Amino acid sequence: MAFPRATEIAQLLVKARVQPGDRVVDATIGNGYDTLFLANCVGTTGRVDGFDIQESAIASTRSRLGNDAPVFLHLRGHEEMAAIVAPGISAVMFNLGYYPSGDKTIITRPDTTLTALDAALNLLSTSGLLTIVIYPGHAGGAEEADRVEAWLTDLPPDRYRTVRYGPQGETGNSPPPYLLAIERRG
């Protein structure tokens, strides 16, 4: 039996935390799998806000969702979430890198990602959860991974609890994706 992928662990952690009626964010909707997952977690009484800068990602996600899903899709970068989303969020999910079905030259960038991560932390409720799946194997991915890791080490441990999940010591053509999860303590 294979170990679960980083995205699967992220969803397990979020599912254990999020309740029907909660408000959540998919910071990088891409194909919309996490958006649909979050919509199922919060039910018809909750709310999901999703962000992406590619119209094709918005369209793909919209077609994946049911009509009764409490989802609001924003054709805006994740770094703009604080202008749209009110504090008190139960979970924020990030999948860094590129939209697998879209233009692979359009990638998440360290500067906008770090702005978005800061905003996400400020939006989280106490005991809220932030998940970040990092893909260091594409052009620009290693730099973004390094910057996110440096950002993570600066978080005050009395306010945030962090974990990392991913393969160690694997060799291959590119480094495998891994998960960082952050819980807001207070």
C-alpha positions as a Markdown table, in Angstrom:
| # | Residue | x | y | z |
|---|---|---|---|---|
| 1 | Met | 0.0 | 0.0 | 0.0 |
| 2 | Ala | 1.3 | 3.4 | -1.0 |
| 3 | Phe | 1.5 | 6.3 | 1.4 |
| 4 | Pro | -1.2 | 8.9 | 0.8 |
| 5 | Arg | -0.3 | 11.9 | -1.4 |
| 6 | Ala | 0.2 | 15.3 | 0.2 |
| 7 | Thr | -3.1 | 16.5 | -1.3 |
| 8 | Glu | -4.9 | 13.6 | 0.4 |
| 9 | Ile | -3.4 | 14.3 | 3.8 |
| 10 | Ala | -4.3 | 18.0 | 3.4 |
| 11 | Gln | -7.9 | 17.0 | 2.8 |
| 12 | Leu | -7.9 | 14.5 | 5.8 |
| 13 | Leu | -6.7 | 17.3 | 8.1 |
| 14 | Val | -9.3 | 19.8 | 6.8 |
| 15 | Lys | -12.1 | 17.3 | 7.0 |
| 16 | Ala | -11.3 | 16.6 | 10.6 |
| 17 | Arg | -11.5 | 20.4 | 11.3 |
| 18 | Val | -14.3 | 21.8 | 9.2 |
| 19 | Gln | -17.9 | 21.6 | 10.1 |
| 20 | Pro | -21.2 | 22.2 | 8.1 |
| 21 | Gly | -21.9 | 26.0 | 8.2 |
| 22 | Asp | -18.2 | 27.0 | 8.4 |
| 23 | Arg | -16.5 | 29.4 | 6.0 |
| 24 | Val | -13.4 | 28.3 | 4.1 |
| 25 | Val | -11.1 | 29.4 | 1.3 |
| 26 | Asp | -9.5 | 27.6 | -1.7 |
| 27 | Ala | -6.7 | 30.0 | -2.4 |
| 28 | Thr | -5.7 | 28.3 | -5.7 |
| 29 | Ile | -8.7 | 26.6 | -7.3 |
| 30 | Gly | -7.0 | 25.1 | -10.4 |
| 31 | Asn | -9.2 | 22.1 | -11.5 |
| 32 | Gly | -11.5 | 22.7 | -8.5 |
| 33 | Tyr | -11.0 | 19.4 | -6.7 |
| 34 | Asp | -10.3 | 21.1 | -3.3 |
| 35 | Thr | -13.1 | 23.6 | -4.0 |
| 36 | Leu | -15.6 | 20.8 | -4.4 |
| 37 | Phe | -14.2 | 19.0 | -1.4 |
| 38 | Leu | -14.6 | 22.2 | 0.7 |
| 39 | Ala | -18.1 | 22.7 | -0.5 |
| 40 | Asn | -19.0 | 19.2 | 0.6 |
| 41 | Cys | -17.4 | 19.9 | 4.0 |
| 42 | Val | -19.3 | 23.1 | 4.7 |
| 43 | Gly | -22.6 | 21.9 | 3.3 |
| 44 | Thr | -25.4 | 24.2 | 2.1 |
| 45 | Thr | -25.1 | 26.4 | 5.1 |
| 46 | Gly | -21.4 | 27.2 | 4.8 |
| 47 | Arg | -19.4 | 29.3 | 2.3 |
| 48 | Val | -16.4 | 28.6 | 0.1 |
| 49 | Asp | -14.4 | 31.4 | -1.5 |
| 50 | Gly | -12.1 | 30.3 | -4.3 |
| 51 | Phe | -9.4 | 32.3 | -6.1 |
| 52 | Asp | -7.6 | 31.8 | -9.4 |
| 53 | Ile | -6.2 | 34.2 | -12.0 |
| 54 | Gln | -7.1 | 32.0 | -15.0 |
| 55 | Glu | -10.6 | 32.1 | -16.5 |
| 56 | Ser | -10.3 | 28.4 | -17.6 |
| 57 | Ala | -9.7 | 27.4 | -13.9 |
| 58 | Ile | -12.9 | 29.3 | -12.9 |
| 59 | Ala | -14.9 | 27.6 | -15.7 |
| 60 | Ser | -13.5 | 24.1 | -14.9 |
| 61 | Thr | -14.4 | 24.5 | -11.2 |
| 62 | Arg | -17.8 | 26.0 | -11.9 |
| 63 | Ser | -18.7 | 22.9 | -14.1 |
| 64 | Arg | -17.5 | 20.6 | -11.3 |
| 65 | Leu | -19.8 | 22.1 | -8.7 |
| 66 | Gly | -23.5 | 21.5 | -8.1 |
| 67 | Asn | -25.9 | 24.3 | -8.4 |
| 68 | Asp | -26.6 | 24.3 | -4.6 |
| 69 | Ala | -22.9 | 24.6 | -3.6 |
| 70 | Pro | -22.2 | 27.7 | -1.5 |
| 71 | Val | -19.2 | 28.6 | -3.5 |
| 72 | Phe | -18.1 | 32.1 | -4.7 |
| 73 | Leu | -15.3 | 32.0 | -7.3 |
| 74 | His | -13.1 | 35.0 | -7.7 |
| 75 | Leu | -11.1 | 35.7 | -10.8 |
| 76 | Arg | -8.4 | 37.3 | -8.7 |
| 77 | Gly | -5.0 | 36.4 | -7.3 |
| 78 | His | -4.8 | 34.7 | -3.9 |
| 79 | Glu | -2.9 | 37.7 | -2.6 |
| 80 | Glu | -6.2 | 39.7 | -2.8 |
| 81 | Met | -8.2 | 37.4 | -0.5 |
| 82 | Ala | -8.2 | 39.8 | 2.5 |
| 83 | Ala | -10.1 | 42.3 | 0.4 |
| 84 | Ile | -12.9 | 39.8 | -0.1 |
| 85 | Val | -13.0 | 37.4 | 2.8 |
| 86 | Ala | -13.9 | 38.3 | 6.4 |
| 87 | Pro | -12.0 | 36.9 | 9.3 |
| 88 | Gly | -13.2 | 33.8 | 11.1 |
| 89 | Ile | -12.3 | 31.2 | 8.5 |
| 90 | Ser | -12.0 | 27.6 | 9.5 |
| 91 | Ala | -9.6 | 26.5 | 6.8 |
| 92 | Val | -7.6 | 27.8 | 3.9 |
| 93 | Met | -6.1 | 25.4 | 1.3 |
| 94 | Phe | -3.2 | 26.2 | -1.1 |
| 95 | Asn | -1.8 | 24.1 | -3.9 |
| 96 | Leu | 1.2 | 26.0 | -5.2 |
| 97 | Gly | 2.7 | 25.6 | -8.7 |
| 98 | Tyr | 0.6 | 25.8 | -11.8 |
| 99 | Tyr | -2.9 | 24.9 | -13.0 |
| 100 | Pro | -2.4 | 21.3 | -14.4 |
| 101 | Ser | -5.0 | 21.7 | -17.2 |
| 102 | Gly | -3.9 | 25.3 | -18.0 |
| 103 | Asp | -1.0 | 27.3 | -19.1 |
| 104 | Lys | 2.0 | 25.8 | -17.2 |
| 105 | Thr | 4.0 | 29.0 | -17.6 |
| 106 | Ile | 1.5 | 30.7 | -15.3 |
| 107 | Ile | 2.8 | 29.8 | -11.8 |
| 108 | Thr | 2.3 | 30.9 | -8.3 |
| 109 | Arg | 5.1 | 33.3 | -7.3 |
| 110 | Pro | 6.8 | 33.7 | -4.0 |
| 111 | Asp | 5.9 | 37.4 | -3.4 |
| 112 | Thr | 2.2 | 37.0 | -4.1 |
| 113 | Thr | 2.1 | 33.7 | -2.3 |
| 114 | Leu | 3.7 | 35.1 | 0.9 |
| 115 | Thr | 1.3 | 38.0 | 0.8 |
| 116 | Ala | -1.6 | 35.5 | 0.5 |
| 117 | Leu | -0.2 | 33.3 | 3.3 |
| 118 | Asp | 0.0 | 36.3 | 5.7 |
| 119 | Ala | -3.6 | 37.2 | 4.7 |
| 120 | Ala | -4.7 | 33.6 | 5.3 |
| 121 | Leu | -3.2 | 33.5 | 8.8 |
| 122 | Asn | -5.0 | 36.8 | 9.7 |
| 123 | Leu | -8.3 | 35.4 | 8.4 |
| 124 | Leu | -8.1 | 32.1 | 10.4 |
| 125 | Ser | -10.2 | 31.6 | 13.4 |
| 126 | Thr | -8.6 | 30.2 | 16.6 |
| 127 | Ser | -7.9 | 26.5 | 15.8 |
| 128 | Gly | -8.3 | 27.3 | 12.1 |
| 129 | Leu | -6.1 | 25.4 | 9.7 |
| 130 | Leu | -4.0 | 26.4 | 6.8 |
| 131 | Thr | -2.7 | 23.8 | 4.4 |
| 132 | Ile | 0.0 | 24.4 | 1.7 |
| 133 | Val | 0.9 | 21.7 | -0.8 |
| 134 | Ile | 4.2 | 22.7 | -2.4 |
| 135 | Tyr | 5.4 | 21.4 | -5.7 |
| 136 | Pro | 9.2 | 22.3 | -5.9 |
| 137 | Gly | 9.9 | 20.3 | -9.1 |
| 138 | His | 8.8 | 22.9 | -11.7 |
| 139 | Ala | 10.6 | 26.0 | -12.9 |
| 140 | Gly | 10.3 | 28.5 | -10.0 |
| 141 | Gly | 9.0 | 25.9 | -7.6 |
| 142 | Ala | 12.2 | 25.4 | -5.6 |
| 143 | Glu | 12.6 | 29.1 | -5.1 |
| 144 | Glu | 8.9 | 29.4 | -3.9 |
| 145 | Ala | 9.4 | 26.4 | -1.6 |
| 146 | Asp | 12.5 | 27.9 | 0.0 |
| 147 | Arg | 10.7 | 31.2 | 0.6 |
| 148 | Val | 7.7 | 29.6 | 2.1 |
| 149 | Glu | 9.9 | 27.4 | 4.3 |
| 150 | Ala | 11.7 | 30.6 | 5.5 |
| 151 | Trp | 8.3 | 32.3 | 6.2 |
| 152 | Leu | 7.2 | 29.2 | 8.1 |
| 153 | Thr | 10.2 | 29.3 | 10.4 |
| 154 | Asp | 9.4 | 32.9 | 11.4 |
| 155 | Leu | 6.0 | 32.0 | 12.7 |
| 156 | Pro | 5.7 | 32.4 | 16.5 |
| 157 | Pro | 5.4 | 28.9 | 18.0 |
| 158 | Asp | 3.1 | 30.2 | 20.8 |
| 159 | Arg | 0.6 | 31.3 | 18.2 |
| 160 | Tyr | 1.0 | 28.6 | 15.5 |
| 161 | Arg | 1.6 | 24.9 | 15.4 |
| 162 | Thr | 3.1 | 23.5 | 12.2 |
| 163 | Val | 3.7 | 20.1 | 10.7 |
| 164 | Arg | 5.3 | 18.9 | 7.5 |
| 165 | Tyr | 4.3 | 15.7 | 5.6 |
| 166 | Gly | 6.2 | 14.4 | 2.6 |
| 167 | Pro | 8.8 | 11.9 | 1.3 |
| 168 | Gln | 12.3 | 12.2 | 2.6 |
| 169 | Gly | 15.4 | 11.3 | 0.6 |
| 170 | Glu | 13.7 | 10.3 | -2.6 |
| 171 | Thr | 15.7 | 10.6 | -5.8 |
| 172 | Gly | 14.3 | 11.2 | -9.2 |
| 173 | Asn | 13.9 | 13.7 | -11.9 |
| 174 | Ser | 12.2 | 16.3 | -9.7 |
| 175 | Pro | 11.6 | 16.8 | -6.0 |
| 176 | Pro | 8.2 | 15.4 | -4.9 |
| 177 | Pro | 5.4 | 17.6 | -3.6 |
| 178 | Tyr | 4.9 | 17.9 | 0.2 |
| 179 | Leu | 2.5 | 19.4 | 2.7 |
| 180 | Leu | 2.9 | 22.1 | 5.3 |
| 181 | Ala | 0.0 | 22.5 | 7.7 |
| 182 | Ile | -0.4 | 25.3 | 10.2 |
| 183 | Glu | -2.9 | 25.5 | 13.1 |
| 184 | Arg | -3.7 | 28.9 | 14.6 |
| 185 | Arg | -3.5 | 28.6 | 18.4 |
| 186 | Gly | -4.7 | 32.0 | 19.5 |
